[in-house]
Amino acid sequence: MKRTYKEDLRDVHIPCLEALTNSNILVTGATGLIGGCLVNLLSCYADKYRFHIYAGCRSYSKFTKRFGTEDNYLHFKELDVDFPISGDTSYHYIIHAASLANPSAYATQPVEVMKSNIYGTVNLIEYGRAHGMRSILYVSSGEVYGEGNGQAFKETDSGYVDCATPRACYPSAKRAAETLCVSYAAEYGIDTRIARPCHVYGPYFTESDNRVYAQFIRNVLRGEDIVMKSTGTQYRSWCYVVDCASALLHILLKGENGQAYNVADETSNISIRQLAEMIASIGGKKVVMQVPDEQEKRGYNVVRQSTFDTTKLKALGWQVKGTMTEKLENTINALLHMHN
């Protein structure tokens, strides 16, 4: 029996939610894939625990398109994290999920990618310091690991990144922002936690998202064969966005100050080629090869293998159910429903 995205959200178990009672929670990047799912998941519990969710994004029209109208517990917060935060609202918890996580931006706007990650983190923590923040969760990226030795990455590992390339703008900025977080914790006593998601998929990805899973799903939704622009041998950990959002709340509520946690579904370690074939099979299509242009090549993640050890996260009580095929089907079904 096919499940819906909303059913997936309602089936999530989050521990210690009572800690959020009567608090204000700011989610940056709220119209992005992960931030939007976090807002959806928190909204399932806001009435019960009387907490307020502030969806931080730059456009009210994007907010209404994604969430509809504001209500008693969900509020729009106009926000561009590249600049100092305005207002005087006390955000007791900040989940920083805003980032230029787009391969085309890595090729065309590497400076802006670095600025948004580093300045954004500073601006949010400084605002939080001045307005009663209890904790900030920084949503980093598994790209901080770079190229490893073929073993699953643990949080204490550090692989190779060629810093003297524009493509390093993203992993290098994420590494720097993580160091900022733990530095604020050490010097100013700020409670900071870090999440390192692997490659995340799900519905509601943005129109500008040109990561491979989004491109493959768009092909299927348009009734086209899936177009691959590489051999697809890169091997990755993947995670359904609802599982990722659940993991972030586990880290926020049960994680330790100054600690980083991998976020991945270890049952969903597959190659890009396998991902393409899985999505093509769901859509009744086939996979075809196409030569990428130079700009696309410059945005590619050059890491050959990136899989994560999630022992630390599971120790917080986090777990996943269902298969990757089922969750990709849910993703495609949700998108078909939105488009019809």
Residue pairs with C-beta under 8 A, 6 or more apart in sequence:
2 329
2 330
2 333
3 326
3 330
4 330
4 333
4 334
4 337
5 202
5 203
5 242
5 330
5 331
5 334
8 240
8 242
8 327
8 330
9 37
9 40
9 41
9 44
9 242
10 44
11 321
12 41
12 44
12 242
12 245
12 246
13 246
14 41
14 45
14 246
14 249
14 250
14 253
15 250
15 253
15 254
15 316
15 317
16 253
16 254
17 45
17 48
17 49
17 249
17 253
18 49
19 253
20 45
20 49
20 51
20 93
20 253
21 49
21 50
21 51
22 49
22 50
22 51
23 51
23 52
23 92
23 93
23 134
24 51
24 52
24 54
24 89
24 90
24 91
24 92
24 93
25 42
25 51
25 52
25 53
25 54
25 91
25 92
25 93
25 94
25 95
26 54
26 56
26 77
26 91
26 93
26 94
26 95
26 124
27 35
27 38
27 39
27 42
27 53
27 54
27 55
27 56
27 95
27 97
28 35
28 56
28 57
28 79
28 81
28 94
28 95
28 96
28 97
28 98
28 120
28 124
29 35
29 56
29 57
29 96
29 97
29 98
29 99
29 139
30 36
30 38
30 39
30 55
30 56
30 57
30 63
30 66
30 97
31 55
31 57
31 59
31 62
31 63
31 65
31 66
31 206
32 97
32 98
32 99
32 101
32 206
33 200
33 202
33 204
33 205
33 206
33 209
33 241
34 97
34 139
34 197
34 200
34 241
34 244
34 245
34 248
35 55
35 57
35 95
35 97
35 98
36 66
36 67
36 204
37 202
37 204
37 241
37 242
37 244
37 245
38 95
38 97
38 245
38 248
38 249
39 53
39 55
39 67
39 74
40 67
40 245
41 242
41 245
41 246
41 249
42 51
42 53
42 249
43 53
43 73
43 74
45 51
46 52
46 53
46 73
46 74
47 72
47 73
50 73
51 73
52 73
52 74
52 75
53 73
53 74
53 75
54 75
54 76
54 77
54 89
54 91
55 63
55 67
55 74
55 75
55 76
55 77
56 77
56 79
56 81
56 98
57 63
57 76
57 77
57 78
57 79
58 78
58 79
58 80
60 76
60 78
63 76
66 204
67 74
70 76
77 87
77 89
79 85
79 98
81 96
81 98
81 116
81 119
81 120
81 121
81 123
81 124
82 115
82 116
82 119
82 120
82 123
83 119
83 123
84 123
84 126
84 127
85 123
85 124
85 126
85 127
88 131
89 131
90 131
90 132
90 133
91 127
91 128
91 131
91 133
92 132
92 133
92 134
92 135
93 133
93 134
93 135
93 136
93 137
93 252
94 124
94 128
94 133
94 135
94 136
94 137
95 136
95 137
95 139
95 248
95 252
96 120
96 121
96 124
96 136
96 137
96 138
96 139
97 139
97 248
98 116
98 120
99 116
99 117
99 120
99 139
99 141
99 174
100 109
100 112
100 113
100 116
100 117
100 170
101 141
101 170
101 211
102 208
102 209
102 210
102 211
103 210
103 211
103 296
103 299
103 300
103 301
104 208
104 210
104 295
104 296
104 299
105 112
105 113
105 299
106 113
106 166
106 167
106 169
106 170
106 298
106 299
107 166
107 167
107 295
107 296
107 298
107 299
108 295
110 166
110 167
110 169
111 169
113 169
113 170
113 173
114 169
114 172
114 173
114 176
116 173
117 170
117 173
117 174
117 176
117 177
118 173
118 176
118 177
118 180
120 177
121 138
121 177
121 180
121 181
122 180
124 136
125 133
125 136
125 180
125 181
125 184
125 190
125 192
127 133
128 136
128 190
129 184
129 188
129 190
133 190
134 191
135 191
135 192
135 193
135 252
135 257
136 181
136 190
136 191
136 192
136 193
137 192
137 193
137 194
137 195
137 248
137 251
137 252
137 255
138 177
138 178
138 181
138 192
138 193
138 194
138 195
139 195
139 197
139 248
140 174
140 177
140 178
140 194
140 195
140 196
140 197
140 260
141 170
141 171
141 174
141 196
141 197
142 153
142 196
142 197
142 198
142 199
142 237
142 262
142 264
142 306
142 308
143 170
143 171
143 174
143 301
143 303
143 306
144 158
144 171
144 174
144 175
144 178
144 196
145 153
145 157
145 158
145 159
145 171
145 196
145 303
145 306
146 158
146 159
146 160
146 161
146 171
146 303
147 159
147 160
147 161
147 302
147 303
147 304
148 157
148 159
148 160
148 303
148 305
148 306
149 159
150 305
152 266
152 307
152 308
152 309
153 159
153 262
153 306
153 307
153 308
153 309
154 262
154 309
154 311
155 196
155 259
155 260
155 261
155 262
155 309
155 312
159 303
161 168
161 171
161 172
161 175
162 168
163 172
166 298
167 298
167 299
167 300
167 301
167 302
178 194
178 260
181 190
181 192
181 194
181 258
182 192
182 194
182 258
184 190
184 192
185 191
185 192
185 257
185 258
186 258
191 257
192 257
192 258
193 251
193 252
193 255
193 256
193 257
193 258
193 259
193 260
193 261
194 259
194 260
194 261
195 247
195 248
195 251
195 260
195 261
195 263
196 260
196 261
196 262
196 263
196 308
197 239
197 244
197 247
197 263
197 264
198 236
198 237
198 238
198 239
198 262
198 263
198 264
198 265
198 306
198 307
198 308
199 211
199 213
199 236
199 237
199 238
199 239
200 238
200 239
200 240
200 241
200 244
201 213
201 238
201 239
201 240
201 241
201 327
201 328
201 331
202 240
202 241
202 242
202 244
202 327
202 331
203 241
203 330
203 331
203 334
203 335
203 338
204 241
204 334
205 211
205 213
205 214
205 217
210 299
212 272
212 275
212 276
213 238
213 275
213 279
215 227
216 226
216 275
216 276
216 279
216 280
217 279
217 331
217 332
217 335
219 225
219 226
219 227
219 279
219 283
219 285
220 226
220 279
220 280
220 282
220 283
220 285
220 332
221 283
221 332
221 335
221 336
221 339
223 285
224 285
225 280
225 285
225 286
225 287
225 288
226 276
226 279
226 280
226 283
226 285
226 286
226 287
226 288
227 288
227 289
227 290
228 272
228 273
228 276
228 287
228 288
228 289
228 290
229 289
229 290
229 291
229 292
229 296
230 272
230 292
230 300
231 273
232 271
232 272
232 273
232 274
232 275
232 276
233 271
233 272
233 273
233 304
234 271
234 272
234 301
234 303
234 304
234 305
234 306
235 269
235 270
235 271
235 304
235 305
235 306
235 307
236 269
236 270
236 271
236 272
236 275
236 305
236 306
236 307
237 264
237 265
237 266
237 268
237 269
237 306
237 307
237 308
238 264
238 265
238 268
238 269
238 270
238 275
238 324
239 247
239 263
239 264
239 265
239 268
239 320
240 265
240 268
240 320
240 322
240 324
240 327
240 330
240 331
242 327
243 265
243 320
243 327
244 263
246 318
247 261
247 263
247 313
247 318
248 263
250 313
250 316
250 317
250 318
251 261
251 263
251 313
251 316
254 316
254 317
255 261
255 316
259 312
261 312
261 313
261 316
262 308
262 309
262 310
262 312
262 313
263 308
263 310
263 313
264 307
264 308
264 310
265 320
265 324
266 307
266 308
266 309
266 310
267 320
267 323
267 324
268 324
269 307
270 278
270 324
273 287
276 287
277 287
278 324
278 325
278 328
279 328
279 332
280 286
280 287
282 325
282 328
282 329
282 332
283 332
292 300
310 318
